[in-house]
Amino acid sequence: MVTITIDGQSYNIDKNQTLLAAAKKCGIEIPSLCDVDGFGQDCILCDVEIAGKGIVKACDIQPIDGMVVTTESQILANIRKHSLERILQRANTNCSVPPCQIACPANVDIQSYLYFIANNEHLKAIEVIKKTLPMPLSIGRVCPAFCEAKCQRNLVDEPLAIRQLKRYAADIDLKKIENYTPVKKESKGKNIAIVGAGPGGLSCGYFLSNEGYNVTVFESMPQAGGWLRYGIPEYRLPKAILDKEIDIMCRNGMTIKTNTKLGEDFTLTSLSEEFDSVCLAIGASQASEMNYTGSDLDGCYLGVDFLKDLAMEKQYSVGKKVAVIGGGNTAIDCARSALRLGADTTLIYRRTRDEMPAETYEIEEAEHEGVKFHFLTNPVENIADENGRVCQVKLETMALGEPDASGRCSPKPTGEYTLEDFDTVIAAVSQKTDTGFLANEDIELSFSRWNTINVDKATMHSGVKNIFAIGDFRRGPATAIEAIADGRKAAKAIDEYFGGNMEKLYTESFRSRNVERSHLIRPEHAEKLKRVMASITTGDNTQEIDAKLNHALGKLLRAKMPELTLAQREQSFSEVETGLSQQAAIDEANRCLSCGCDAGNDCKLRHYATDYKVDRKLFINRAVPLAN
């Protein structure tokens, strides 16, 4: 054994190893690509400074007694940055993040978990997913799948069924006796308060409890889940599944207190004083009113309130003919729910179908189930019967004008009217945050003109005391996956504030291989392949030939999620999507084109390029040629 000094600390180490290996055993990571295929001894990242010797490679020298080593300095940082630029300049270097991951608000390492599903390694898949997305059971059912819109497979035939594959891995994990739970770190001795047990608050609490913090989540409603429970109907997300997911999330000590409301049972000031940090994840679950003549008649409800009632008391009376006003996902959920309650349901939207903000899949499912649509139509008056309940709606025909601030064409009234019989009207036009809890507070938070809280987008800190804010409270009405992304950012910032070492995400591309390869993709190749396969498929009869062809095409085309039939859905809130089979999931995952770096979020080169602040524009945009 010899005694050496590394960065001012003395260590007794085995001299029969490299300095690189010795430092690692001492818990000191010297940057190195020496063990990565394609780099080897040529990486030049493990340079260190040794007193009396100057700068040497740590993988080329063995420790001797009395050696004094410096592993971090500005000179070494400059050398490493230059070395990284040289490595990234090589033609065969791939350091790209796949476009699906870039499109995902939570930066889930999609390519990696698809690889594990394709190889039937579901535990590894769920470990990858839960590094950034702790609610795959729920999100795998309700996510709008921003990732699929950017999937390069779009250029061939259809995008991968990424959302469904996420759900598949989570469903497999749920069936296991021991569900995956990350190892909890030692206690930090810090107490964190989170207000709101929606997807953002739960995710923030999950990551912090894993890091060793004492987390208490305060929820005003009777049960946790937020909009996932009280806004998304049972046929999309069974609440038994949500309950199991929340139970798994709490296994590292997160505590949830329900029926406890901010502003009534406690104040923001008291939380800020009693806890080391506070995260506000209060959501936007208050309905925005649609005020027009007769909108307050009996039988007229707000979309948010209607869905909450459906999940709780079920006291709202739904008649035989229901009008749902709006074009977003909440409006679609209201319409499909009313249909299941036995009503003849029509969705009324003032723009065209193409401009509906609802997900295309949700619109198609509503149509498939029997929801009717009135486009370029707007209600101007609800008319009451002799009992004071709405019985008719006066509708005005609209025409599209110039695009507004949202980029969509603004609807203009035409002065043309029709009357239609409806005995129930559900207005589902928007949502907002209830900020009444600030009425008697001395704490002053900064708000935007949309009544959303202003925070640092990188850390979610409000700029006031120890208060953070995430999700719809800062974004306005958004999606669960976006709230979860905020939750992780806030957890990372809170952990850093207390000197923790929560895993950092490395999601910057330093090469653009996925862009460069796209010109090789030709959609006509897939069509030609289908024609060739059809021409060579054999069988004793037409049915057998079709069966063989469909089986073969199943390995090429996007997997179709099995669903309940229309007859099974009628007046039933049973889950519509029934889940992919094992073989279908493996085949679907194998369709991935692996557009990004094969190492995924574990790519050392991308980690170092990020940490040493290499200018990604040099490689992504080819803006400046690098000198040798």
NUKOLKE-501176 format. One record per residue (C-alpha): residue in one letter; x, y, z. Coordinates in steps of 0.05 Angstrom, whole numbers, padded with zeros to 5 digits, always signed. Layout:
BEGIN
aXYZ ...
This chain:
BEGIN
m+00000+00000+00000 v+00023+00071-00013 t-00003+00138+00012 i-00020+00191-00039 t-00057+00258-00038 i-00114+00270-00086 d-00145+00340-00088 g-00118+00355-00018 q-00142+00290+00015 s-00096+00232+00035 y-00112+00160+00015 n-00079+00092+00027 i-00084+00053-00037 d-00058-00008-00073 k+00001+00012-00116 n-00011-00046-00166 q-00064-00009-00206 t-00070+00052-00249 l-00081+00120-00217 l-00148+00122-00254 a-00172+00058-00220 a-00143+00078-00153 a-00180+00145-00154 k-00245+00110-00172 k-00238+00064-00111 c-00229+00127-00069 g-00295+00154-00095 i-00262+00203-00142 e-00286+00199-00214 i-00235+00224-00264 p-00267+00236-00332 s-00249+00179-00378 l-00272+00144-00441 c-00216+00092-00437 d-00265+00035-00425 v-00314+00057-00480 d-00310+00021-00547 g-00281+00065-00602 f-00241+00111-00556 g-00193+00070-00514 q-00126+00102-00501 d-00142+00159-00548 c-00194+00194-00504 i-00145+00243-00470 l-00197+00260-00417 c-00164+00228-00357 d-00107+00278-00355 v-00088+00298-00284 e-00033+00342-00255 i+00020+00308-00212 a+00068+00350-00171 g+00137+00346-00201 k+00113+00310-00264 g+00063+00358-00295 i+00002+00335-00334 v-00003+00260-00348 k-00057+00209-00365 a-00085+00175-00303 c-00094+00110-00341 d-00020+00108-00358 i+00012+00117-00290 q+00013+00078-00225 p+00012+00112-00157 i+00075+00118-00116 d+00083+00137-00043 g+00078+00211-00031 m+00047+00227-00099 v+00006+00292-00099 v-00049+00292-00151 t-00096+00346-00176 t-00156+00322-00216 e-00194+00388-00226 s-00166+00455-00247 q-00181+00507-00301 i-00122+00482-00342 l-00148+00411-00339 a-00218+00434-00355 n-00193+00470-00417 i-00154+00409-00439 r-00214+00363-00430 k-00260+00411-00466 h-00213+00414-00526 s-00206+00338-00525 l-00282+00330-00525 e-00287+00378-00585 r-00236+00336-00623 i-00274+00272-00607 l-00341+00301-00627 q-00310+00326-00692 r-00296+00254-00715 a-00343+00231-00771 n-00361+00166-00736 t-00378+00197-00668 n-00451+00193-00649 c-00473+00234-00590 s-00545+00249-00607 v-00609+00247-00565 p-00665+00215-00606 p-00720+00262-00628 c-00773+00224-00588 q-00736+00238-00523 i-00726+00311-00541 a-00801+00318-00552 c-00818+00285-00485 p-00828+00339-00431 a-00799+00290-00379 n-00740+00271-00423 v-00754+00197-00415 d-00698+00154-00446 i-00747+00123-00495 q-00697+00090-00541 s-00665+00052-00483 y-00729+00025-00453 l-00754+00005-00522 y-00689-00034-00531 f-00701-00071-00466 i-00774-00087-00484 a-00751-00113-00551 n-00704-00160-00514 n-00758-00181-00464 e-00721-00147-00406 h-00780-00112-00374 l-00748-00098-00306 k-00692-00059-00340 a-00743-00022-00381 i-00783+00000-00320 e-00718+00022-00285 v-00701+00066-00344 i-00771+00096-00346 k-00775+00110-00272 k-00711+00150-00272 t-00752+00207-00301 l-00824+00184-00301 p-00849+00152-00236 m-00921+00143-00260 p-00917+00098-00322 l-00981+00060-00304 s-01022+00124-00309 i-00982+00162-00361 g-00979+00100-00405 r-01055+00106-00408 v-01068+00180-00414 c-01006+00214-00443 p-01017+00254-00507 a-00951+00223-00531 f-00913+00283-00555 c-00856+00234-00569 e-00895+00197-00623 a-00903+00261-00664 k-00827+00265-00671 c-00814+00191-00682 q-00772+00182-00744 r-00812+00120-00761 n-00865+00171-00784 l-00822+00178-00847 v-00829+00104-00861 d-00900+00085-00843 e-00927+00100-00773 p-00894+00122-00708 l-00880+00071-00654 a-00935+00060-00602 i-00890+00090-00549 r-00945+00106-00498 q-00974+00036-00503 l-00905+00004-00495 k-00893+00046-00433 r-00958+00020-00405 y-00939-00051-00424 a-00874-00048-00384 a-00910-00017-00324 d-00966-00069-00326 i-00914-00125-00326 d-00880-00093-00266 l-00946-00086-00229 k-00960-00161-00236 k-00894-00179-00202 i-00894-00196-00128 e-00840-00144-00116 n-00851-00081-00158 y-00790-00040-00177 t-00773+00011-00123 p-00707+00050-00125 v-00660+00043-00066 k-00672+00099-00016 k-00612+00141+00003 e-00593+00156+00075 s-00637+00207+00111 k-00620+00280+00097 g-00656+00302+00160 k-00696+00354+00121 n-00772+00361+00118 i-00806+00379+00053 a-00879+00401+00045 i-00915+00392-00021 v-00984+00421-00032 g-01024+00381-00082 a-01024+00306-00094 g-01031+00309-00169 p-00979+00280-00217 g-00931+00338-00207 g-00934+00339-00131 l-00931+00263-00126 s-00871+00260-00173 c-00834+00315-00136 g-00847+00277-00071 y-00826+00211-00101 f-00758+00236-00124 l-00744+00273-00059 s-00765+00214-00015 n-00718+00170-00055 e-00662+00219-00040 g-00674+00212+00035 y-00719+00271+00050 n-00780+00269+00096 v-00837+00287+00049 t-00908+00306+00068 v-00959+00318+00013 f-01021+00358+00031 e-01083+00345-00012 s-01150+00382-00007 m-01190+00326-00039 p-01211+00260-00005 q-01160+00220-00045 a-01093+00231-00079 g-01084+00234-00154 g-01107+00304-00173 w-01133+00310-00244 l-01114+00237-00257 r-01168+00217-00208 y-01219+00273-00212 g-01213+00294-00285 i-01197+00232-00326 p-01254+00182-00331 e-01251+00110-00309 y-01253+00082-00381 r-01186+00115-00394 l-01152+00107-00326 p-01182+00057-00276 k-01175+00086-00207 a-01154+00018-00178 i-01092+00024-00223 l-01080+00095-00199 d-01086+00073-00126 k-01034+00018-00137 e-00986+00067-00171 i-00992+00117-00115 d-00979+00062-00064 i-00915+00042-00101 m-00893+00115-00102 c-00900+00121-00027 r-00857+00061-00010 n-00795+00103+00005 g-00832+00142+00058 m-00874+00197+00025 t-00934+00213+00068 i-01000+00239+00039 k-01050+00277+00082 t-01118+00284+00047 n-01177+00329+00062 t-01127+00383+00083 k-01134+00449+00046 l-01084+00505+00039 g-01114+00570+00063 e-01164+00535+00109 d-01128+00481+00149 f-01059+00514+00145 t-01026+00574+00113 l-00969+00582+00065 t-00932+00623+00117 s-00937+00566+00168 l-00913+00515+00118 s-00854+00559+00098 e-00834+00566+00171 e-00846+00494+00194 f-00814+00459+00134 d-00745+00466+00103 s-00776+00474+00034 v-00845+00480+00003 c-00869+00460-00066 l-00936+00485-00091 a-00968+00436-00139 i-01039+00460-00132 g-01060+00450-00204 a-01114+00484-00245 s-01175+00445-00225 q-01224+00503-00220 a-01271+00509-00279 s-01271+00573-00320 e-01342+00598-00328 m-01375+00607-00396 n-01422+00664-00383 y-01477+00673-00434 t-01552+00680-00427 g-01582+00620-00391 s-01515+00588-00374 d-01537+00584-00301 l-01601+00545-00313 d-01614+00477-00282 g-01581+00423-00323 c-01522+00468-00340 y-01455+00446-00312 l-01381+00462-00320 g-01338+00407-00349 v-01289+00403-00290 d-01347+00399-00240 f-01382+00346-00282 l-01321+00301-00284 k-01308+00311-00209 d-01379+00292-00193 l-01373+00231-00237 a-01313+00209-00196 m-01346+00225-00129 e-01419+00237-00110 k-01452+00225-00178 q-01506+00275-00161 y-01510+00312-00227 s-01572+00296-00267 v-01557+00281-00340 g-01616+00281-00387 k-01629+00248-00454 k-01596+00299-00499 v-01530+00329-00477 a-01491+00387-00508 v-01417+00392-00491 i-01385+00459-00506 g-01310+00460-00521 g-01256+00427-00563 g-01203+00403-00514 n-01190+00337-00480 t-01235+00355-00422 a-01293+00367-00470 i-01280+00300-00503 d-01279+00265-00436 c-01345+00298-00417 a-01377+00277-00482 r-01353+00205-00479 s-01375+00201-00406 a-01445+00229-00421 l-01451+00178-00477 r-01437+00123-00427 l-01491+00150-00382 g-01540+00136-00438 a-01547+00206-00468 d-01550+00226-00541 t-01488+00270-00540 t-01466+00327-00585 l-01400+00365-00579 i-01404+00438-00600 y-01341+00474-00621 r-01333+00544-00649 r-01275+00526-00695 t-01264+00469-00744 r-01243+00397-00727 d-01172+00411-00751 e-01164+00465-00698 m-01189+00424-00639 p-01136+00423-00585 a-01159+00353-00563 e-01116+00294-00583 t-01133+00266-00651 y-01139+00196-00621 e-01190+00221-00570 i-01231+00256-00623 e-01232+00193-00666 e-01252+00150-00607 a-01309+00197-00591 e-01333+00194-00663 h-01326+00118-00663 e-01369+00112-00601 g-01424+00156-00628 v-01411+00228-00604 k-01438+00278-00655 f-01401+00342-00673 h-01424+00412-00690 f-01364+00452-00716 l-01362+00527-00729 t-01419+00533-00679 n-01425+00572-00614 p-01480+00575-00561 v-01509+00644-00548 e-01569+00627-00505 n-01597+00569-00464 i-01673+00568-00462 a-01711+00541-00401 d-01773+00497-00398 e-01831+00511-00349 n-01790+00480-00292 g-01730+00524-00303 r-01686+00470-00334 v-01651+00480-00400 c-01691+00451-00457 q-01662+00486-00519 v-01598+00519-00540 k-01594+00576-00589 l-01532+00565-00633 e-01497+00615-00677 t-01459+00594-00740 m-01387+00619-00740 a-01337+00634-00795 l-01261+00632-00790 g-01224+00697-00791 e-01150+00713-00785 p-01105+00672-00739 d-01104+00695-00666 a-01048+00692-00614 s-01053+00616-00611 g-01040+00610-00685 r-01109+00584-00699 c-01160+00622-00742 s-01204+00665-00698 p-01279+00648-00704 k-01325+00705-00723 p-01401+00708-00713 t-01443+00707-00776 g-01511+00727-00747 e-01542+00661-00770 y-01578+00622-00715 t-01610+00554-00703 l-01647+00523-00644 e-01633+00453-00620 d-01664+00413-00564 f-01617+00396-00506 d-01636+00381-00434 t-01564+00383-00408 v-01507+00431-00425 i-01436+00419-00403 a-01388+00477-00415 a-01316+00451-00416 v-01277+00510-00444 s-01219+00520-00395 q-01192+00513-00325 k-01155+00557-00275 t-01120+00556-00208 d-01155+00574-00144 t-01110+00626-00112 g-01157+00643-00055 f-01107+00615-00005 l-01066+00680-00013 a-01123+00725+00011 n-01097+00732+00082 e-01023+00719+00069 d-00965+00766+00080 i-00925+00726+00029 e-00927+00760-00039 l-00917+00714-00099 s-00907+00740-00170 f-00961+00724-00221 s-00966+00731-00296 r-01024+00765-00332 w-01055+00695-00341 n-01055+00687-00264 t-01001+00634-00266 i-00943+00639-00218 n-00876+00664-00243 v-00817+00618-00227 d-00747+00604-00250 k-00760+00553-00306 a-00696+00516-00291 t-00707+00507-00216 m-00782+00521-00206 h-00763+00569-00149 s-00813+00625-00139 g-00760+00675-00118 v-00794+00680-00050 k-00765+00646+00012 n-00762+00570+00006 i-00822+00564-00040 f-00824+00527-00106 a-00883+00520-00154 i-00896+00470-00210 g-00947+00442-00259 d-01011+00477-00279 f-01000+00529-00225 r-00942+00556-00266 r-00961+00533-00337 g-01036+00540-00337 p-01078+00479-00357 a-01028+00430-00387 t-01015+00355-00386 a-00996+00305-00332 i-00929+00290-00365 e-00911+00364-00363 a-00928+00369-00289 i-00884+00308-00276 a-00827+00341-00314 d-00834+00402-00269 g-00836+00357-00207 r-00769+00327-00223 k-00738+00395-00237 a-00762+00421-00171 a-00738+00359-00134 k-00669+00366-00166 a-00665+00440-00147 i-00688+00428-00076 d-00637+00372-00069 e-00581+00415-00096 y-00600+00471-00047 f-00588+00422+00010 g-00523+00396-00020 g-00550+00331-00047 n-00528+00291-00107 m-00592+00271-00143 e-00577+00242-00211 k-00570+00294-00265 l-00604+00288-00332 y-00561+00294-00394 t-00608+00310-00452 e-00568+00354-00498 s-00550+00328-00567 f-00478+00342-00589 r-00485+00309-00657 s-00544+00306-00705 r-00540+00235-00731 n-00616+00227-00728 v-00624+00288-00774 e-00570+00265-00822 r-00600+00196-00829 s-00670+00220-00845 h-00655+00231-00919 l-00643+00156-00925 i-00715+00140-00905 r-00765+00132-00961 p-00838+00120-00946 e-00847+00086-01014 h-00799+00031-00991 a-00851+00008-00940 e-00907+00009-00991 k-00864-00030-01041 l-00847-00081-00987 k-00921-00090-00970 r-00937-00103-01043 v-00880-00153-01050 m-00901-00189-00987 a-00973-00193-01012 s-00950-00222-01079 i-00907-00277-01048 t-00953-00298-00991 t-00982-00367-01003 g-01038-00408-00973 d-01094-00457-00987 n-01148-00403-00988 t-01158-00328-00985 q-01169-00328-00910 e-01104-00365-00897 i-01065-00319-00944 d-01095-00257-00910 a-01078-00285-00841 k-01005-00298-00860 l-00999-00230-00893 n-01028-00194-00833 h-00981-00232-00786 a-00921-00212-00828 l-00943-00140-00834 g-00952-00138-00759 k-00876-00138-00753 l-00872-00079-00800 l-00933-00036-00784 r-00952-00003-00718 a-00984-00049-00667 k-01058-00037-00656 m-01078-00033-00583 p-01133-00084-00569 e-01197-00050-00546 l-01266-00065-00521 t-01319-00070-00576 l-01372-00016-00583 a-01422-00063-00552 q-01377-00074-00492 r-01367+00001-00482 e-01441+00018-00484 q-01462+00048-00416 s-01398+00019-00386 f-01339+00055-00356 s-01293-00006-00363 e-01224+00010-00389 v-01227+00014-00465 e-01154-00006-00480 t-01139-00076-00457 g-01063-00078-00467 l-01012-00106-00515 s-00992-00179-00514 q-00920-00198-00499 q-00904-00215-00572 a-00940-00153-00599 a-00899-00109-00551 i-00833-00142-00570 d-00849-00136-00645 e-00870-00063-00636 a-00808-00045-00597 n-00765-00076-00651 r-00793-00026-00701 c-00751+00028-00667 l-00698+00057-00714 s-00650+00073-00657 c-00641+00145-00680 g-00597+00167-00623 c-00535+00146-00585 d-00541+00073-00564 a-00518+00089-00494 g-00580+00131-00481 n-00579+00175-00419 d-00518+00136-00395 c-00475+00164-00452 k-00410+00185-00420 l-00390+00229-00479 r-00454+00269-00473 h-00445+00275-00398 y-00375+00303-00405 a-00393+00348-00463 t-00449+00378-00420 d-00408+00384-00357 y-00349+00417-00393 k-00396+00464-00430 v-00378+00444-00501 d-00415+00489-00550 r-00466+00442-00581 k-00478+00492-00638 l-00410+00475-00666 f-00436+00405-00682 i-00511+00410-00687 n-00514+00470-00733 r-00443+00466-00761 a-00440+00541-00746 v-00365+00545-00735 p-00311+00499-00763 l-00266+00471-00708 a-00191+00480-00712 n-00146+00419-00706 
